Amino acid sequence: MNLQYLIGVDLGTSGTKTVLFDIHGKEIASALEEYPLYQPQNGWAEQEPEDWWQAALHTIQAVIAKSGVNPKDIAGLSLSGQMHGLVLTDDNGSALGRSIIWCDNRTIESCDEFTRLVGGRERLIQIAANPALTGFTAGKVLWVREHLPDVWAKARHIQLPKDYVRLKLTGEYHMDISDASGTNLLDVPHRCWSKEICEKTGIPMDMLPPLVESCEVAGRITEEASKLTGLPVGMPVAAGAGDNMAAAIGTGVVREGKAFTTIGTSGVIFAHSDSVQIDPAGRVHTFCAAVPGAYVVMGVGLAAGLSLKWCRDQFFQAEIEVAKEMGTDSYVLMNQEAARSPIGANRLIYLPYLMGERSPILDPESRGVLFGLSAMHTKKDIVRAVMEGVMYSQWHNLNVLRGMHVAPNAMLACGGGAKSPFWRQMMADMYNMPVSTLQNTEGPALGAAILAGVGAGIYKDVPSACAELLKESEPLLPDAQRHAAYEPYFDLYQKIYLDLKDEFHTLANL
């Protein structure tokens, strides 16, 4: 055997992307398989765990076939996964129906009950470092227990999305500490399951899988999985990490002073910390990092790229068709349109709360707003306002991080939005700091592959692997005049939510 390759599987919301890398971080082959999102009621979001497994299976097969590498030369595999989704499995490891995923908002009452049982919001944040949010896993557990008692009666294991796929690969139950941080069931400062929370809420601790660090081996490829995937029997599978923690590895945010912003379906601003730092108000999340012993602070907006996709699908059908004929991406044409509108989008402000909002307002009943819309506005103004609104949300979160003294002086941009120089420049101008990217854009998948390499003994540890493999681009620098021009719009953006907060709740109860 000549162990020269690693596989990173990134289980996302829209699809699973698997990438085969060589041990120097070069991408050899990749494959993507999409799957549906089910929304049976307003505010609900579900997916089929079997769809994840089939997508992982097919994309692993595809990268092996495309690359032509000998599977025996693949040193290991690991996974990055969408966080917070609840997968309940029975005695046989079979999923008990659809997973309630991260952007589902049905659990408002369950989260209130969970908080009450633990002893209040302050006590919960002391233990779990985060308030009970509708996206998190614990509220989903209580919701299923109350509303689906037949499913709960059969449930034996609580898992997260990527853990279900890893179970299918290895036959072993585990959860990595980074992903477990998003369940509301972990004692985050002490990196262990909270006996206090489980006892107070009546969630059996024996339903929670053993915890491991992200780079630890959490099982090996079984004979059955080998036959299905083509991977060698016994190949190590590292535990992996939540998608944002894996993206941190893949972007080199593994030491203090480093941070990234992701514009994917959701929007994330993420900073590394060597020690646990908790916002007492719970406006941003503190999680365990995929780097053993370290922590991260992150703010999450639920509808970043989702807002732009909504805008494209509603207003840019002509550009979609033109892009097909030109062989380019419709978002490139949308960027060109947005650039024709001035800062402030001709006095049009967008609140990106299409799925409610998490950080920093923590309001599942908030909704999207186009404020200031008039007959003069065209779609170029609308798309600019949407892009600015998404970035105002991240700027809002950055200011919370600054108050916690964990914000950086420069930013890495990743995710689909990072491909846009226009959006990156907007980020630099709003943040008032340099913004760079990495030569390798496969953040979560590369992060998973690095974790696989540490688990397989290819790399000494995560920080040294990142230092060896990752190279940053020349940064885009902020413009002081543009930053000053954005500031009054940002101030108004924050005020609009405060003025509409009560009305959002009134609307939800009509």
MARVEXDREN-564372 format. One record per residue (C-alpha): residue in one letter; x, y, z. Coordinates in pm, 1 decimal. Layout:
# MARVEXDREN-564372
code; px; py; pz
a; X; Y; Z
...
This chain:
# MARVEXDREN-564372
code; px; py; pz
m; 0.0; 0.0; 0.0
n; 105.1; 355.8; -74.7
l; -113.8; 571.6; 150.1
q; -127.7; 892.1; -52.9
y; -495.9; 994.6; -42.5
l; -770.3; 1108.6; 195.5
i; -1146.6; 1146.8; 156.1
g; -1360.2; 1426.4; 299.6
v; -1737.6; 1383.1; 292.7
d; -1933.9; 1706.8; 342.6
l; -2297.5; 1633.4; 428.5
g; -2477.8; 1960.1; 358.4
t; -2837.5; 2074.8; 345.1
s; -2872.7; 2085.4; -33.0
g; -2650.8; 1785.7; -102.7
t; -2348.3; 1580.3; -7.8
k; -2014.1; 1660.3; -166.3
t; -1730.1; 1411.3; -142.8
v; -1375.5; 1510.7; -234.6
l; -1067.9; 1293.1; -275.6
f; -744.4; 1476.3; -188.3
d; -383.9; 1373.7; -197.9
i; -197.5; 1407.7; 130.7
h; -62.0; 1747.7; 17.7
g; -415.4; 1890.4; 8.1
k; -456.2; 1884.0; -370.3
e; -803.2; 1797.5; -493.4
i; -798.0; 1486.1; -711.9
a; -1169.5; 1426.9; -773.7
s; -1505.0; 1543.0; -638.9
a; -1869.7; 1446.3; -671.3
l; -2195.7; 1603.5; -556.3
e; -2539.2; 1448.9; -510.1
e; -2837.0; 1663.6; -412.9
y; -3148.3; 1560.7; -219.9
p; -3479.4; 1722.1; -127.4
l; -3577.4; 1933.0; 171.3
y; -3929.2; 1867.2; 295.5
q; -4139.5; 2145.1; 449.1
p; -4475.8; 1986.9; 539.2
q; -4576.3; 2295.5; 737.0
n; -4462.5; 2658.2; 750.0
g; -4138.9; 2676.5; 947.3
w; -4074.6; 2301.5; 936.5
a; -3768.3; 2149.2; 767.5
e; -3701.5; 1776.7; 731.5
q; -3477.9; 1540.9; 536.1
e; -3455.3; 1165.8; 485.5
p; -3147.1; 1009.7; 651.2
e; -3146.3; 743.4; 380.9
d; -3097.9; 1019.4; 122.6
w; -2780.3; 1123.7; 304.6
w; -2650.5; 769.4; 310.5
q; -2722.4; 709.1; -57.3
a; -2560.7; 1040.9; -149.6
a; -2248.5; 956.0; 52.4
l; -2237.4; 609.6; -97.9
h; -2274.0; 731.5; -456.2
t; -2025.7; 1018.9; -423.2
i; -1760.6; 797.6; -261.5
q; -1803.6; 551.6; -549.9
a; -1781.8; 839.6; -795.8
v; -1456.5; 994.0; -669.5
i; -1286.7; 655.5; -668.3
a; -1404.0; 590.4; -1024.7
k; -1315.9; 940.4; -1152.0
s; -969.3; 942.4; -998.4
g; -865.5; 592.6; -1092.9
v; -673.6; 561.0; -765.3
n; -632.6; 226.8; -597.1
p; -869.4; 234.1; -296.9
k; -598.9; 60.6; -93.3
d; -394.8; 380.1; -124.7
i; -661.9; 584.1; 59.4
a; -540.3; 635.3; 415.5
g; -867.2; 741.9; 575.2
l; -1201.0; 918.6; 556.7
s; -1385.7; 1165.7; 772.5
l; -1705.6; 1366.9; 758.1
s; -1826.1; 1722.2; 788.7
g; -2196.3; 1755.5; 855.7
q; -2486.0; 1997.5; 889.8
m; -2528.8; 2048.1; 1262.9
h; -2820.7; 2006.0; 1504.9
g; -3041.0; 1770.2; 1299.3
l; -3208.7; 1499.0; 1507.7
v; -3178.2; 1141.4; 1386.7
l; -3347.8; 883.8; 1608.9
t; -3254.2; 522.1; 1545.2
d; -3390.6; 194.6; 1677.8
d; -3211.0; -110.4; 1818.4
n; -3092.8; -204.4; 1469.3
g; -2955.5; 138.9; 1383.7
s; -3241.0; 212.1; 1143.4
a; -3363.7; 572.5; 1125.2
l; -3712.4; 624.2; 1267.2
g; -3846.5; 853.6; 996.7
r; -3725.7; 1185.5; 868.0
s; -3471.2; 1399.9; 1049.0
i; -3583.3; 1736.8; 1183.4
i; -3293.4; 1950.1; 1062.6
w; -3115.2; 2266.4; 1174.5
c; -3341.7; 2528.7; 1011.7
d; -3667.2; 2386.8; 1151.6
n; -3857.0; 2624.6; 1381.2
r; -4139.5; 2409.4; 1520.6
t; -3987.6; 2369.5; 1867.8
i; -4046.2; 2713.0; 2021.6
e; -4263.7; 2575.5; 2304.7
s; -4036.2; 2272.7; 2350.5
c; -3733.6; 2500.7; 2388.9
d; -3918.1; 2706.5; 2649.1
e; -4003.2; 2388.4; 2839.2
f; -3645.2; 2261.5; 2810.0
t; -3512.7; 2589.3; 2951.3
r; -3761.6; 2577.4; 3239.1
l; -3668.0; 2217.1; 3326.5
v; -3294.5; 2293.5; 3329.5
g; -3350.1; 2580.4; 3570.8
g; -3367.1; 2884.4; 3349.3
r; -3179.1; 3046.3; 3063.8
e; -2885.0; 3160.6; 3276.6
r; -2819.4; 2811.9; 3415.4
l; -2849.2; 2654.3; 3071.4
i; -2594.9; 2896.0; 2923.1
q; -2357.9; 2827.8; 3214.0
i; -2358.6; 2456.4; 3129.7
a; -2423.1; 2432.9; 2756.0
a; -2277.4; 2776.2; 2662.3
n; -2587.4; 2846.2; 2452.3
p; -2958.6; 2911.0; 2509.0
a; -3217.0; 2660.2; 2389.8
l; -3276.2; 2748.6; 2026.5
t; -3524.0; 2598.8; 1784.0
g; -3244.1; 2487.1; 1554.7
f; -3067.8; 2289.6; 1827.9
t; -3121.0; 1920.6; 1893.6
a; -3258.8; 1906.2; 2248.6
g; -3577.8; 2096.6; 2167.2
k; -3640.2; 1850.3; 1884.2
v; -3601.4; 1559.9; 2128.0
l; -3867.7; 1704.6; 2358.3
w; -4094.5; 1779.0; 2060.4
v; -4076.1; 1419.9; 1934.4
r; -4129.9; 1285.9; 2285.5
e; -4449.9; 1490.2; 2317.6
h; -4590.3; 1481.3; 1965.4
l; -4465.4; 1146.9; 1827.7
p; -4483.5; 909.4; 2127.5
d; -4484.1; 599.1; 1907.3
v; -4154.9; 705.6; 1747.6
w; -4006.0; 796.5; 2085.7
a; -4100.8; 455.6; 2228.0
k; -3890.1; 283.5; 1957.8
a; -3594.6; 523.5; 1981.9
r; -3271.6; 391.0; 2132.2
h; -3008.4; 632.9; 2000.4
i; -2985.9; 1008.4; 1943.7
q; -2758.8; 1097.0; 1653.2
l; -2667.8; 1387.9; 1429.0
p; -2674.0; 1370.1; 1047.3
k; -2311.9; 1281.6; 976.8
d; -2307.9; 1035.6; 1269.9
y; -2581.3; 835.7; 1096.6
v; -2370.9; 811.1; 780.3
r; -2062.6; 716.4; 982.1
l; -2269.4; 446.8; 1158.8
k; -2355.0; 301.7; 816.5
l; -1985.0; 300.0; 725.6
t; -1846.1; 159.4; 1049.9
g; -2129.6; 0.4; 1248.1
e; -2022.6; 205.3; 1553.7
y; -2202.7; 478.2; 1748.9
h; -2001.9; 791.4; 1824.3
m; -2044.5; 1167.5; 1826.6
d; -1760.4; 1415.1; 1803.8
i; -1741.5; 1686.5; 2066.8
s; -1765.4; 1975.1; 1818.3
d; -2099.1; 1858.9; 1675.8
a; -2225.7; 1757.8; 2021.7
s; -2179.1; 2122.5; 2126.4
g; -2484.9; 2209.4; 1918.3
t; -2724.4; 1974.4; 2095.3
n; -2781.2; 2178.0; 2417.3
l; -2696.7; 1853.4; 2600.3
l; -2318.9; 1896.4; 2627.8
d; -2132.0; 2050.0; 2920.7
v; -1926.2; 2264.8; 2683.4
p; -1662.2; 2395.7; 2930.7
h; -1588.5; 2038.5; 3044.6
r; -1635.8; 1867.1; 2701.7
c; -1869.8; 1594.4; 2828.9
w; -2241.1; 1510.9; 2831.4
s; -2423.9; 1702.2; 3104.0
k; -2568.4; 1464.7; 3359.6
e; -2752.4; 1758.0; 3518.3
i; -2931.0; 1856.4; 3196.9
c; -3025.1; 1498.7; 3110.3
e; -3159.8; 1423.8; 3457.8
k; -3362.3; 1745.3; 3476.3
t; -3514.9; 1701.4; 3130.1
g; -3565.5; 1324.7; 3144.2
i; -3348.5; 1249.1; 2841.6
p; -3179.6; 911.5; 2904.8
m; -2802.1; 943.4; 2892.3
d; -2772.1; 594.5; 2746.9
m; -2935.8; 730.1; 2427.9
l; -2633.9; 959.2; 2377.4
p; -2337.2; 808.1; 2192.2
p; -1980.0; 798.0; 2327.2
l; -1794.0; 1125.4; 2270.7
v; -1464.6; 1153.0; 2083.2
e; -1248.2; 1438.3; 1958.9
s; -1290.5; 1519.0; 1590.5
c; -956.2; 1377.1; 1479.2
e; -991.2; 1050.4; 1669.5
v; -1071.4; 728.0; 1487.4
a; -1439.0; 651.0; 1549.0
g; -1459.7; 322.3; 1360.6
r; -1338.5; 140.4; 1054.2
i; -1495.4; 48.0; 722.5
t; -1699.7; -272.4; 761.2
e; -1714.9; -554.3; 507.7
e; -2065.9; -451.1; 408.0
a; -1967.4; -84.1; 362.3
s; -1659.9; -193.9; 167.2
k; -1872.8; -385.7; -80.0
l; -2098.8; -84.2; -129.6
t; -1834.7; 190.0; -150.0
g; -1521.6; 21.0; -279.2
l; -1323.5; 139.2; 23.3
p; -1093.5; -117.1; 186.3
v; -1214.4; -311.5; 488.8
g; -1065.2; -171.3; 807.9
m; -980.9; 175.0; 668.6
p; -997.6; 422.6; 960.1
v; -1284.5; 670.9; 976.3
a; -1215.9; 975.4; 1192.9
a; -1505.7; 1119.7; 1392.5
g; -1525.5; 1439.3; 1187.1
a; -1689.6; 1765.6; 1284.1
g; -1985.4; 1994.2; 1249.2
d; -1971.2; 2171.2; 913.3
n; -1848.9; 2503.5; 1047.5
m; -1584.8; 2345.1; 1269.1
a; -1467.2; 2138.9; 971.8
a; -1463.0; 2456.8; 760.3
a; -1241.2; 2613.8; 1027.3
i; -991.0; 2331.2; 979.5
g; -1015.6; 2361.6; 602.1
t; -948.6; 2736.3; 619.3
g; -676.1; 2723.3; 884.2
v; -877.0; 2894.0; 1158.0
v; -707.0; 2683.1; 1423.3
r; -535.4; 2940.0; 1644.5
e; -628.6; 3265.1; 1817.2
g; -658.8; 3569.9; 1595.0
k; -798.8; 3366.8; 1304.8
a; -1159.3; 3389.1; 1180.2
f; -1371.2; 3323.6; 873.3
t; -1704.3; 3425.8; 728.5
t; -1906.7; 3174.2; 529.6
i; -2183.4; 3270.5; 292.1
g; -2351.1; 2937.7; 219.5
t; -2716.5; 2849.3; 269.6
s; -2665.7; 2998.0; 613.3
g; -2420.2; 3274.5; 698.0
v; -2154.9; 3219.4; 962.0
i; -1890.1; 3430.6; 1126.3
f; -1651.4; 3214.7; 1321.5
a; -1349.6; 3285.6; 1545.1
h; -1107.9; 3049.3; 1719.2
s; -1028.9; 3072.8; 2091.3
d; -783.1; 2871.7; 2296.5
s; -1009.6; 2909.9; 2601.1
v; -1383.0; 2895.2; 2655.1
q; -1553.2; 3235.2; 2603.3
i; -1930.0; 3256.1; 2659.8
d; -2163.7; 3545.2; 2582.0
p; -2391.3; 3567.1; 2890.1
a; -2677.1; 3685.5; 2666.1
g; -2637.9; 3383.9; 2439.1
r; -2643.3; 3597.6; 2124.2
v; -2365.6; 3395.9; 1959.8
h; -2265.5; 3034.0; 2004.3
t; -1969.0; 2894.2; 2192.1
f; -1880.9; 2542.0; 2081.7
c; -1594.1; 2301.9; 2126.3
a; -1354.7; 2325.6; 1833.3
a; -1247.1; 2039.0; 1610.2
v; -900.0; 2116.6; 1745.5
p; -870.4; 1909.8; 2066.0
g; -903.7; 2123.6; 2377.7
a; -991.3; 2444.4; 2191.9
y; -1313.9; 2641.7; 2143.6
v; -1488.7; 2854.8; 1884.7
v; -1729.2; 3146.8; 1898.2
m; -1967.3; 3182.4; 1607.3
g; -2271.4; 3373.0; 1492.7
v; -2513.8; 3206.7; 1253.0
g; -2764.6; 3372.3; 1020.9
l; -3016.4; 3122.9; 887.3
a; -3079.2; 3265.7; 538.8
a; -2764.5; 3406.0; 379.2
g; -2713.7; 3230.0; 47.1
l; -3073.1; 3115.2; 87.6
s; -3180.1; 3480.2; 57.3
l; -2985.3; 3522.3; -264.9
k; -3129.9; 3197.4; -403.3
w; -3479.1; 3319.3; -316.2
c; -3403.9; 3646.3; -493.4
r; -3269.5; 3464.6; -799.7
d; -3565.4; 3228.7; -824.8
q; -3820.4; 3509.3; -790.5
f; -3666.4; 3790.1; -997.4
f; -3389.1; 3657.2; -1220.6
q; -3537.7; 3384.3; -1440.5
a; -3414.2; 3563.1; -1753.2
e; -3058.2; 3570.1; -1614.7
i; -3081.5; 3199.6; -1535.2
e; -3161.7; 3126.9; -1899.9
v; -2895.5; 3363.9; -2032.9
a; -2636.3; 3210.6; -1801.7
k; -2714.0; 2864.9; -1940.4
e; -2656.1; 2990.3; -2295.2
m; -2332.4; 3164.5; -2193.8
g; -2205.1; 2867.8; -1996.0
t; -2168.6; 3076.4; -1680.8
d; -2329.9; 3099.1; -1337.9
s; -2648.5; 3302.5; -1300.0
y; -2508.5; 3447.8; -978.6
v; -2229.2; 3612.0; -1180.6
l; -2490.5; 3804.6; -1377.0
m; -2672.4; 3894.2; -1055.8
n; -2347.8; 4034.7; -913.9
q; -2314.4; 4252.2; -1221.9
e; -2667.4; 4380.9; -1168.1
a; -2601.3; 4453.2; -798.4
a; -2286.7; 4649.5; -886.2
r; -2503.8; 4891.7; -1088.8
s; -2689.6; 4991.6; -771.0
p; -2519.5; 5227.4; -521.6
i; -2433.9; 5159.3; -158.5
g; -2765.5; 5150.2; 24.7
a; -2942.5; 5013.5; -286.4
n; -3118.8; 5345.6; -343.9
r; -3247.7; 5350.1; 14.1
l; -3368.4; 4990.2; 18.3
i; -3285.2; 4771.8; 320.8
y; -3335.0; 4396.4; 347.9
l; -3372.1; 4196.9; 670.2
p; -3268.1; 3837.9; 585.3
y; -3501.1; 3657.0; 824.2
l; -3668.0; 3417.6; 578.7
m; -3642.0; 3128.1; 825.1
g; -3665.5; 3331.4; 1143.8
e; -3322.8; 3424.3; 1276.6
r; -3063.4; 3290.2; 1513.1
s; -2762.2; 3512.0; 1583.8
p; -2763.2; 3768.4; 1723.1
i; -3139.0; 3840.2; 1760.9
l; -3249.7; 3483.3; 1853.7
d; -3601.0; 3527.0; 1717.0
p; -3763.3; 3233.6; 1532.1
e; -4072.8; 3442.4; 1458.6
s; -3888.8; 3721.9; 1277.0
r; -3944.0; 3734.6; 901.3
g; -3780.9; 3884.1; 594.5
v; -3837.6; 4251.1; 517.0
l; -3772.4; 4477.3; 218.6
f; -3785.5; 4818.4; 383.8
g; -3822.8; 5131.2; 173.6
l; -3952.3; 4962.8; -141.9
s; -4082.9; 5215.6; -396.8
a; -4180.9; 5230.3; -762.6
m; -3832.6; 5356.3; -853.9
h; -3663.0; 5034.9; -744.3
t; -3559.4; 4772.1; -996.2
k; -3424.5; 4424.8; -953.5
k; -3067.6; 4556.9; -944.9
d; -3159.9; 4742.1; -624.8
i; -3336.3; 4437.9; -482.8
v; -3040.3; 4205.7; -534.6
r; -2799.1; 4466.1; -393.5
a; -3023.7; 4515.0; -90.4
v; -3037.0; 4139.1; -35.2
m; -2658.7; 4107.0; -50.7
e; -2612.2; 4404.5; 181.2
g; -2873.5; 4273.4; 426.1
v; -2695.4; 3939.8; 450.6
m; -2368.7; 4120.5; 523.3
y; -2531.6; 4356.7; 776.2
s; -2636.6; 4043.8; 964.1
q; -2276.0; 3921.7; 974.6
w; -2147.3; 4267.9; 1070.2
h; -2396.9; 4263.3; 1357.4
n; -2249.2; 3931.4; 1475.4
l; -1891.6; 4054.8; 1432.4
n; -1964.3; 4340.8; 1671.5
v; -2078.6; 4089.2; 1934.8
l; -1751.1; 3899.1; 1889.6
r; -1559.5; 4223.6; 1922.5
g; -1730.2; 4281.9; 2255.6
m; -1609.7; 3937.8; 2368.2
h; -1250.8; 4017.8; 2259.3
v; -1231.2; 3722.7; 2020.3
a; -1259.9; 3909.7; 1688.7
p; -967.1; 3920.8; 1445.1
n; -803.5; 4201.4; 1247.9
a; -845.6; 4017.9; 915.6
m; -1103.7; 3779.8; 772.7
l; -1108.7; 3470.2; 554.2
a; -1409.0; 3434.5; 323.7
c; -1542.5; 3094.1; 228.0
g; -1858.7; 2930.4; 98.2
g; -2034.7; 3005.4; -227.2
g; -2047.6; 3378.5; -156.3
a; -1667.3; 3390.3; -129.6
k; -1644.3; 3320.0; -502.0
s; -1784.1; 3667.2; -569.1
p; -1518.2; 3945.5; -565.7
f; -1806.1; 4195.0; -538.8
w; -1940.7; 4031.8; -222.7
r; -1590.3; 3992.6; -74.8
q; -1522.4; 4363.6; -128.0
m; -1854.6; 4445.5; 37.6
m; -1744.8; 4229.6; 330.9
a; -1408.0; 4405.0; 356.9
d; -1570.6; 4748.7; 343.4
m; -1837.8; 4670.3; 604.0
y; -1603.3; 4488.0; 842.4
n; -1334.1; 4751.5; 779.1
m; -1067.3; 4483.1; 760.0
p; -877.1; 4288.7; 491.3
v; -1058.8; 3985.5; 346.3
s; -876.0; 3699.5; 178.3
t; -961.0; 3353.5; 51.7
l; -776.2; 3026.0; 27.6
q; -642.2; 2872.5; -290.3
n; -838.2; 2560.2; -201.7
t; -1209.3; 2643.1; -173.8
e; -1327.4; 2307.5; -37.9
g; -1328.6; 2422.2; 326.7
p; -1551.3; 2165.7; 502.6
a; -1447.7; 1871.5; 283.5
l; -1078.5; 1958.6; 315.5
g; -1121.8; 2003.8; 689.5
a; -1275.2; 1657.4; 710.9
a; -988.0; 1514.9; 504.4
i; -730.8; 1677.6; 735.4
l; -907.7; 1524.7; 1035.5
a; -895.1; 1188.9; 856.2
g; -522.5; 1238.9; 799.1
v; -456.6; 1310.8; 1166.5
g; -663.1; 1007.7; 1265.6
a; -471.3; 789.6; 1020.5
g; -134.0; 917.5; 1140.9
i; -48.9; 1102.6; 819.0
y; -21.1; 1436.5; 1003.2
k; 110.7; 1502.3; 1353.5
d; -182.4; 1723.1; 1457.9
v; -440.4; 1961.2; 1315.3
p; -251.2; 2295.9; 1344.8
s; 67.3; 2163.6; 1184.2
a; -131.2; 2005.0; 900.6
c; -308.4; 2335.4; 832.7
a; 20.6; 2528.5; 836.2
e; 163.8; 2287.0; 579.9
l; -133.2; 2259.5; 344.1
l; -315.3; 2594.1; 334.6
k; -216.4; 2909.1; 145.2
e; -410.3; 3238.4; 154.5
s; -474.8; 3471.1; -139.6
e; -379.0; 3837.5; -149.8
p; -644.1; 4016.6; 57.6
l; -900.0; 4268.9; -63.4
l; -848.3; 4584.1; 142.1
p; -1129.0; 4793.7; 293.1
d; -1213.3; 5139.7; 166.8
a; -1267.9; 5392.9; 447.1
q; -1513.6; 5603.5; 248.4
r; -1729.4; 5306.0; 157.1
h; -1722.6; 5186.2; 518.2
a; -1848.2; 5527.2; 630.7
a; -2119.4; 5518.1; 363.1
y; -2247.4; 5182.0; 488.8
e; -2261.4; 5283.3; 856.0
p; -2591.7; 5479.2; 857.9
y; -2765.6; 5201.7; 665.0
f; -2630.7; 4945.3; 912.1
d; -2757.0; 5152.8; 1204.7
l; -3101.7; 5171.3; 1044.7
y; -3092.2; 4797.4; 967.3
q; -3052.5; 4722.4; 1340.0
k; -3325.4; 4967.3; 1437.8
i; -3579.1; 4826.2; 1191.4
y; -3574.8; 4488.8; 1364.9
l; -3619.3; 4646.2; 1708.8
d; -3912.7; 4850.0; 1579.9
l; -4077.7; 4545.4; 1419.8
k; -3998.0; 4288.4; 1688.8
d; -4341.6; 4292.6; 1854.2
e; -4517.5; 4302.7; 1516.1
f; -4336.3; 3985.4; 1404.4
h; -4485.6; 3805.5; 1704.4
t; -4828.4; 3952.6; 1635.6
l; -4807.7; 3832.1; 1275.9
a; -4707.5; 3482.2; 1385.9
n; -5023.0; 3455.9; 1597.7
l; -5274.9; 3584.1; 1342.3
